[in-house]
């Protein structure tokens, strides 16, 4: 296995899972476990002046981070924030419009990227409330529950920065990467540096593991994938390991298909998040290299009932006896009934590897 550094015997069960330790039943958490499917989240969000304000209010962000733990007692909490707080920290204008999602001032040439470089010195001041949220969550977690910090991986963050919003084909960012590799490399390099500092500060504030979300990794062909997905993440992981070898890194390059194997070979990546489309037999082969995290379909979690039981059971029976963390193949969707998450939590807690 591609284990990073070591697994201290006194580490929390979730952290040890990421290091390859197999427990009696798998540890679990869910992407977007704090979110709109919970009525308490909606009530807390209503107290903020928009989503960016919500991410920058330590009192509210801490409360939201802790809410799913009170209901379901996951093995890990994940910081409530957003991957686009890195562009915000770099000085890019960001807002979230109801019904549209994130909207940024698009960055589409070398001159615009150079302006971000100049404004980057204020990064930590802009995102300081997020570090305070990490400190507050760490101080209020149950004893065996771990805290995950996170950031978007450079490629995915760059897609939003260049497009200025979400996209179906990511034409603008891909055109920039092909037409002006020097300018696009400068943007990726800026994001690598910012992300390293951002995650190190989260770790110093109390994060016990970190996850890099590369949601749009799957839109790139193999050569571009190596340059814009693998290389930036390799650099980030190496920098984190140099100062914090005890902190495991989870990498989630959604949609990577057979290139998941390439991602699994990045030195220092302790665990690989896999999406719903990854065949379980393929995921089981990946376990020879890294711990695997995933990959229940969020739609089947919303459906619940016997379909949920069967799908979760297949994943547990196939992957549960190896280095594994149970999760979804993407985030919890808003229509998910909270009782379905409770049902899943009970399924995982009651599962035991066949003897």
ABEGO torsion letter per residue (X at the ends): XBBBEBBBAABBAAAAAAAGBBBABBBBBBBGABBAABAAAAAAAAABBEAAAAAABAAAAAAAAAAAAAAAGBABBBBBBBAAAAAAAAGBBBBBBBGAEBBBBBBABAAAAAAAAAAAAAAAAAAAAAAAAAAAAAAABBAABBBBBBBBBAAAAAAAAAAGBBBAAGAAAAAAAAABAAAAAAAAAAAAAAAAAAAAAAAAAGBABBBBBBAAAAABBAAAAAAAAAAAAAAAAAAAAAABAABBBBBBBBGAEAAAAAAAABBGBABBBBBAABBAAAAAAAAAABBBBOABBAAAAAAEEAAAAAAAAAAAAAAAABBBBBBBABBBBAABBAAAAAAAAAAAAABBBBX
